[in-house]
Amino acid sequence: MESYLLKSLSDMDNQNIFRENWLIVENGEQFEPLVKELYGEIRNQLDRQIDHNYEPVYKPLKIILAQRDPVKFLAGFIAGCAAECAVFLCNPDWEKNEWEQVWNLVKPDIIWGDEIKFPDFTTTNIPEEPMISGIMIPTGGSSGKIKFAIHTWETLTASVWGFTEYFNLSSVNSFCVLPLYHVSGLMQFIRSFTTGGKLVITSFKQLTSESNQTSDIYKIKNSDFFISLVPTQLQKLLDNQKLTQWLSEFETVLLGGGPSWNDLLTKARANGIRLAPTYGMTETASQIATLKPDEFLKIAPDEFLKTKNSGRTLPHAEIVIEHLLENEHYGGNHLGAIRIKAKSLVLGYYPTIWQDSQGFLTDDMGFLDQNGYLHIMGRRSNKIISGGENIYPPEVEAAIRATNLIMDVCVIGIPDHNWGEAVTAIYVPQSPPTPIPEIKNQLQQTLTRFKIPKYWIPVVSLPRNPQGKINISQLQQIVLESLDQEMII
């Protein structure tokens, strides 16, 4: 973190560390005094730690940060970073199982959060524990197992630099409705905080409440701000005429997280929403490729969905397509695994620092077209091989959604005696439901026969996390419970 901030926090009499009126949130005026208070608490504990050691050397304190209140969360985050602690960002809504994982992994020195379901514990300093400081951001994908990606102030600000260069900005104003413990919310704070921009924070629930369907309450000019959404949030905003108009005033609407669908993109375009689909992850400190709004508006939705055009690579990153499979092509482009090299790249998963400098090999399959645009075809681990043919679920899902005969869908492969894997669609039917033969008949116009799902399983809703991502393990359990066990190897 910038040395001036460290010096300022050490001087408790300094009353003007941060810019005025940059943080637009309820009780935002409490941010600076809270930072000073929490920084002082950390320094006192570090001083006590030195007093108990024979040498003036101390371990970085491990802080669990799970405050629901955004001002308290950000104050704790800045205080912990300034004191060079290991700051673990946590979801305050985790249940006992998740907290047990966190406790066994972290064994914190300080816990800042309300109603955390931790067991009784006694803080002890264990010599074998890693002496790692940094910003630990939770990630678990669809596995359900919590991991913490190790980032630093340098990796996060490298992401900011790439963002500002790509969009040709000197400062970034952000309107945040995503959780701050998630990389998608945290990076909005980092962008505004480090570039001299403004940051509006509100919950998505508050934004969409009946009493708050106007931008007047925030006293901002929407066109000066970036807003980041996941597809499920975008859908809810587009379902409300006032909020659709409000959203159309933003110059750029970053869209990431879960998969998008045809109707959503068509409706966004029809309403003049300036979407910027992004590709990134916790490990890269948010986006490393983005399709700019003007480019998105020129691409037909069905064409976009076939390959998920994620735009060009941001200047702080490099994307390499590793051709793991020979003769694997899509539209003349050679498919491969996506490897990322970036200044914003994760250092490892706590408590392990990676020694390999070859970049981060993702689970994603895709290609770079002749113009340098990244296209995502799906996850390598989710690729379906049926009768020797390679099938990518996003293409099948896009075709099913394009029929407009279902509400939601996810496609996976299940073991099959005859074909190796059988394409299976778990879907949310319309009311009244459309007969499956009718859906299949429409799919024959857009999909090769072997890509059309063999099994169709109706559900009330698909298991998604708050970012809109499917919980694959839950989905597989639904399939096991729905299909005759004799069908499955």
N, C-alpha and C positions, 0 to 999 in steps of 0.2 A: 504494500500500500504506500501511497505517496508519503515521503518523509515529513512534509509539512503537517499532515494530519496526525502522524504519530507525535510530533512535537507539540501540536496544539492540544491533543488529548492529555498529554502529560501535564499541561498547565491548566489546572482546574479553575483558574480565575479568568481564563480566556472565554469570553461570552459570544464570540462571533466566528465559530469554526466553519459553519456551513452557510451556503447562500440562503437568502430569505425567499420565502414563497415558492420554493422549487418543488416541495412535496405537497400535493393536493390530496388530502385524505383526512378523515375524521381524527381529531386530536393530533394533527401533524405537527403542531407547535411543540409537542412534548418530545419530539425526536432527539433534538440536541441535548437537552438535559438528561434524557435517558441514556444516550450514548456515554456521556461523561460519568453518570452513576455506575453503569455496568462496567465501563473500562476501569474505574476505580476499584470495583469489586474484584476484577481479575487481577489487578496489580497487587492488591492486598493479599490475595491467595498465593500469588507467585512469591511475594516477599516472605510469607510464612514458610513456603516450600524451601526457599534458600536457607532460612534460619535453621531448618532441620537437616540440612546437608552439610557435609564437611567441606565441600567445595562450592564456590558460587556458580554452580551450573544447575539449571532446572530443565525439566521436561516441559514441552508445550502442554498446556492444559487441554483436556478434551471436554468440549462443551456440546451438550445436546440442546439444540435450538428447535423448539416445537411450539412457539407462541402462535396462538390463533390471531391475535391482534397484529395487524401489519406494522404499526409503528414500533411496538415492542420487538417484533421479529427483526426488523431492519436495524433497530438500535443495537440489539444483541449481535447481529451479524457484523456490523461495522466495528463494534467494540472488540469482538473476538478476533477479527482480521487484524485490527490495529495492534493488538497484543500478541500477534503471531501464534495464536492458538490453533488447535485442530477443531474446526467448527463443523459439526455434523447437522445438516439440515434434515428435519424430520417432519413427517405428516402428523399433525395432532389428532387425526382421526384413525390412526393405526389401532388395531385391536391387540389383545394380549399376545397372540402368536407373533405378530410383527415386532412388538416391543421386546419380547423375549429374544428374538434374533438380534435386535439392536444391542440389548444389554450384554449378551454373550460376546458380541464382537467389539464393543466400544469400551465398556466399563468407565463411564464418564466421571470427570471431576466436578463438573457443574451441570446442572439441569435447569434450563429455562423453558418452562412450558406449563400449561394448565391441565390438570386432570390426566397426567400421563400414567398409564397402567403399568408402571415398573414394580417389580417385587422389592421387598425391603433389601437394602444393600448397605455395605460399608465401603466407602471409597478407600482404596489402597493403591500405593504406587508399586508397581511390579517391575523390577529391573528389565525383564525380558520384553516388556512392551515396546513397540516401535516408537521412536522419537520423531514423529511426523507432524508437521504443522501444515495447515492448508484448509481448503474448503471442500468438505465431503458432501457430495450431492447424491441423493438416493436414486438408485435405478434398479429395476428388477425385471423389466420387460414383461413377458407374459408367464414367466416361470413361477412367480409368487415368492421367490427367494430374494430378500433384500440385499443389495450390494451398495457400497458407497464409492462413487467415482472420485478419485483424488484430483482436485484442481487447485490452482493457486491464483492469487490476484493477477499474476502475469498471464496465465492462460485465459482467464476471463476477459481481461482488457485486450488481449490479442484478438479475441472474437469481436469486441467492440470496434477495434481499428478496422478489421475487415468489413464490418457492417457499414461504417461511416464512409469508407473508401468506395464501396460498391454503390451506395446510394448518393455519393457526392455530398456529404453533410459535414458540418462543423459541430453541430449539437443535435441530440436526439430527444424529442419529446415522446413519451410513452403513455398510453392509456392501458393500464393493466387490470385484467379481470381473471388472470390465471394465478394459481397458487405460487407463493413466493418460495416455498421449499422445493418446487420443481424448477428445472433449468429454464423452462419457458417463461416463468414468472420472474425468476431471479435476474435473468439477463436483461429484462426490461429495466429493472432498477439499476443494474450496472451501467447500461448504456446512458441513461439519463444522468446518473450520479457523476460519472467520469467525464462527460462531455459538456456539462453546464446546461443540460436540458431540464425540462419539467417532467414530473411523474404524477399521474393520477392513479390512485388505487381504489378500487371498489370491488365488491363481490359480484359475480355474474347474477346471483339471485337478486341483489339489490338493484342492479342495472335493469333487470327485466320486470321488476315489481310494478304494479299498476300506478303507484304513487310517484314513480320516477321515470316516466317515459318522455323525458325532455333533457336536452343537453344543457339547459340554462343553469341547472344546479351546479355544474362544474365550472362555469364561467371560463370556458376555453373555446378556441377556434379549432374545430375538429380537423380541418385541413392541415394544421400544423403538427398533428400527432400521428404516430404509428399505433395501431391496435393489433394485438395478436389473438387469434382464436383457434379453436379446434373445430372440426366440422359439425359436431353436435351443437355447439354454441352458435355457429353461423346459421344453422337451420332454424334454431329458435328465434333468432333475431329477424330472419327473413319471413317468419310466420306472423310477425307483427308489423303492421304498416308504418307506424310511427318510428319504431326502432330501425326498420329498413331504411327509411329516409335519413335518420340520424347516422346510420352506418355509412351511407353513400357519401357523406360529407368528408370522410377520411381519405387522405391522399393515398395511403397504402394500408391494406388489411392483410397482414401476414397470416397465412393459413398453414398449420402443421398438425402434428399429432396423428390422429386416426385417418383412415381412408375417406376420400370424398366420393360422391356419387353424382350421376348425370343430372338428375333433377336439381340438385343443390347448386351445381355450377351454372346450369342454364338459368336458374332463377336469379343467381347473383349477377350474372352478366346482364340479364334483362332489366335489373334494377340499378345498373351502373355501379356495382360494388367493385372497387379496384383491388381485386385479390392478387396476392403475391404468394403462390404456393412455395413452400420451403422444404429442404431436406437437411436434416441435422439430428442430433441426439445429445443425450447427456454427456457422452464421451467426447463430443466435439464442442461443448459449451454452446449449444444451440446451432443455428444454421450454418452450413458451409456451402450450400447452393440455394439459389433463389431465382424464381421466374418473376421478372418485373411485371407490374400491373399492365402496362401497355402491351407487353408480349402475350400475357395471358388472355387478354381480351381479343386477340387475333386468332387464337386457337379454338377450334370447335370442341365442345365438351367431350363428345364421344372419342375424338382423336386424342385428347388430353388423357382420358381415363385408360386408354389402351396401354399406354406406356408411362403414364404419370410423369410428364415433363416437369422436372424440378429446376430448370433454368441453368444458368452458368455458375461456375465455381467462384466463390468469394476470394479476394486477393490474398487472404491469410492462409489459404488451404490449397491442397493439391489432391485431385482424385485420380486414382489409378485403377483401371479395369484389369483384373487378373483373369486370364483366359484359362480357367481351371478345366474346362470341358471343350474338347475339340468339336468342331461342327455344330456348335450351339449358337444359333443366329436368330435374330428377329428383324425382319424387314431389311436384310442386307447388313445389319450391324452385328458385330460379334459380342455376344453376351459374356459376362464374367462376374466374378465377385468384386465388390467395391472395397478398395483399400484407401484409407484416408491418411494423408500426412498434413498436419496443420500445426501452427503455432499455438492454437487453442486446444490441442489434443490432451486428453486425460493422461495423467502420469502413471496410473495403475488403479487397481481396486484395493481399497483399504483392507489389510495393512501392507499390501505388497506394492512396491515401486517397480515398474517394469524396466528391465535393462535393454530390451530390444528397441532399436530406433527405426525399425522398418515400417512404422506406421500402424494403423489400427485396421485390421481386417474385419469388416462387418459381416453380418449374416445376410446382407442384401445382394440381390442380383440386379444387374442393369447394364447400360451401355452409354457411351458418349457418342453423340451423332457427329456428323462432319462439321457442324457449327459450334461444337463444344458444349452442347446442352446435355445435361444428365437426365437419363430416363430410368425410372425404377420399375422393375418387373415383378418384384416380390422378394420374399426371403428364401435363401437357399434351403433352409431347414423346412420350409413350407411347400417347396416345389413338389408337385405330384408326378410320379412316374407310373403311367398306366399303359400296360401293353407295350412298353418300350418307348412310349411317347412322353415328352416333357410338357407339363401343363403348369401354367402359372396362375394361381388363384385370382390375382387382381384382374386379369383379362376376363376370366369367367364371371367374376362378380360384376364387373362393369357391364357386360352383356346382359346379365340377368336384370340389373337395375334399369338398363335402357328399355326393357319391355314395359316398365311402369306397371307391372302386375304384382309386385311385392312391395313391402314397406322397407325391409332391411334384409341383408344376406351376408353370410360368410361361407366361403368354400374351403374345404380341407380334403385331404386324402385319408382313407382308412384302409387297413390291410385287406386284401382280397385274394382268394385262392386262385382265381383264373387270371387276373390282370396285374397282380402285384399290389396295386393300389386302386381303389375305386373313388372317383370324384363324387364328393358328397356336399350337398348344399343344406346348410342350416339357415332357415329363413323365417321372417316375420310376415305372415300372410296379410293381405288386405281384408277388409270386412265389407261384403262377404268374400271368402277366399276364391281365387281363380284356380280352376282345375289344373293340375300339373301338366297333363298332356297339352293343354293350350299354351302353357309357358314354354314347354319343350318345342312345340311347333314354331313359335316365334324365334327361339334360339337357333334353330336350324338355318335361319337366314343370315346369322352373323358368326356362328361358331362351327368349327369342324366337329364332326359327330363325336369323336372320342373325348372332346372337351365338355360336352353336355353332361351335367351330373347324373349319376346312376341312382343315387339315393337323395330323397328330399325329406327333410325333417322340419316340421313347423314348430315354432316356439313363440311365446308371448313377447320376449325381447332377447336380444343378444347380450351376453355378459361383457360389458365394457367398463373400463376404468374412467376416471374423470376426464382424461385426455382423449377419450373416444377409442382407445385401443382395445382390441378383443383379447379376452383372457382365454388363450388357446386350451389350457389344461381343463378349464371348466367346460369348454365347448366339446372337447373329446369325451368328457364324462357324460355329457348330454347324449352324444352319439351312442356310447356304449349302453346307456340305459334305454335308448329308443329302438335300436336295431336288435334283431334276433342274434344272439351270441354265435349261432352256427354260421352266420354270414361273415363273421370276422375271424381271422386267423388268431 
